[in-house]
Amino acid sequence: MSLFSITQIYAQTPAAENQQPLHELGDQYHNSIKLLQNRFRIDYQVDEITMVFFREFGSAPVVLVKPDGSKIFEADADGENIFWYDAATYDLVNIKNPTPGPWQAVGQILPDSRVMVITDIELHAKPLPDVLFSGEILKQSAQLTNGGEPIDSTEFRDVVSLEIKFVSTNNPNYNNFGAEVATIATFEDNGRGMDETPLDGVFTGQFNLSVANGEWTPVFVVNTPMLTREQVDPPLMLYPNPIKISMIEDGGGDGYHKLVIDAEREYVDMNSLLIDGKVRFPNGDVQNFSLTEQTPNAREYLIVNYESGVYRIKLTAYGNTKSGRDFILDVPEYTYLVEEPEVVIEPQMQTTGADGQNNIDASSQLEQSPPSSQPEPEEQQMSQLMFWGLIIGINFIIIVIGCVTLWLYLKPPKKPKDPENTQLESQKVGMLDKIKNKFSKKNVQQPEITPSKENSEESGIIDLSIPKKD
């Protein structure tokens, strides 16, 4: 898989110098002089050159001195004839139609580094397996070479990045139809993850195929700050996860559920299958387990039936395919719901009495049907009626009290009586009572006494005239 190549520049034989577009000038003595370090020559046949200068961390960008003595700074990059990428540890410079002749780079360049010219890199990666499973964790390694020789520059891993992406073929017959582009692996040479040795020139990627099964096109991508190269491989088939999980409720006897783990026998060698998993119970407890028995039969594991609810099972499977390839599978989480047992009321025994009516044995009814703490529907209805009646009555009393209070507050006050009129009235009543008592003692007909309104009102004197008899 040839993407582009990188060449280290050394003073070699004249034949080698003629084959390379750029080589160092001067001998070891000249290159040991500070002002004459990092001198190189560009061949007259070069139309475009991309150079990498590794320098001390955080130091200023290098300055290029052309054969005529003029200088090129980072600020001179115009994006057309000169491209300049300044990183913390290196400078990546691209020049179109460079001036042939001796050049020089001035800066805090690392002593062991060399001027490098990028023209064409070769990426050597192992081909992907024919049978891949969704959820598989896969190790893949690749090498960058120059002229068939591995690149041993430790600094170069900061310049280039390697990735593998999966692009869906958008075949409507598969589950990955319309899926987005997924980055499957990033190659690293740092001794982490599945990479065995850091900075050995071998880049290792850890595939995590947690994408939908179907037909995918693998794309190998090499990135630098200035350019990107891609290689597209033929489409491959990503098969569904071959591990099958099922649960048999109370299948392990009283108080145990049975977990059954099987696999697609067409792709998986059952004798090599190992299971490492954990169970999360409905109450949140977690129990780890492992199944390492080598047998062609399905794997079984008993789970304690703590209580009803959702049981969650997460597995990692290890084994070999039918072709003998080792695999590691991240199995999707499996959930199972255990429902609460239903309370079954047995039918009541009925007996026929002498009068032909069915009678129910009270003692058998108490034994068969458990006591219920819930009230009967009629009792619930009566309690609801009493509740609402009480609420309505209390509200009515509150309304009546409020109306009476409002009436007393708004009632007009009575007018006070005149004290003089009250005294005259009392005198009249007293004199009339004396006259009535006097005539009643003598058995004499009581005369009709009519007080004069004029006298009573104007002079305050009572007229006690007795009418004459005819």
C-alpha angles and dihedrals in degrees: 000000000000115000106150135321137229125211128200114218120231133157103259139152120318090252091055091046091055090053094053124071092215135031139165123266128217132023130276091278093053093046090051090063109094097225092047098047121121094021115163139167127228118212119237092238094064114109097176133012133186116197133188122207117190113207141168118297113274095003123138120271117271124258120229120216115205123216091261091055097254117133134229117209129186089256090061092068106116099179093242111062097010126038119185128186115188117199131171094262107021147024121228111199128182120192126183119212095001119199109261116238140055117343131184135205117209121194145081092305116171112260095231096045126097134206108265129199119204118213110132131000126198119212115198112197130167113250117256118255119266092234116050126168130213108254094025120145108216135182118220129176133196138179134213113219139184115209089344093307121111116250107243097186107125092198092056093078088071091058102049133043127196125207139168119213131188117221118193117238087215092230106168090213092070135064094243093065108139094007119152125247110279127203103224102180143001117208117229134181098195103102093251131121109359094343106116104199127021120233095003095126092252112115116205127199128194110214118213105188095190092144134108117284118251141084116332136176114221115220121193111208128194114190133192126169090260107034145019128210126191135191120197118207126200116279118272135197120247107201125211119266104282097209114102122198129192136166128217109203112228086354093136096057130264110355098003136097120206120230113203120197120190137160141211101277090202092069107018130067101224094201090064097046116121124182129205114179150141135221123218111203125212091258092056099257117139126213123188122209140172132205113201103156113128107225137132090232128090117275118251131196130179118227121198113244098230097163143319119290140075120332116199121202122191119186140186113198128202125190150104132280121234088264091056099254116145117235140183117207129197100208117209115250115272121211130193128186119216109197125211114263115258120241107239117202111208117227114266121247113246128201130193117232129210092267091058095252124126114249124194120219105238095204094053090047091056092048096048102041117054117229112269121219092197117095121245118260091252092052090049090051093049092049090050092050091050091048095052092042091054091050092049092048094050091049091049092052091049091051093050093049090049093051093050091048091049092048093051090048094051098039112118115242120248120257114250116244124243109256095217094052090047091054094048092050091052091050092051092051091049096051092047090053092053093050092049092051092048095054094042091059093053093044089236123149108261113243119233107253118196117182116225111245093203094053093043095048100040108030102015090233118132117227109220100179118158116217116238124248121241 
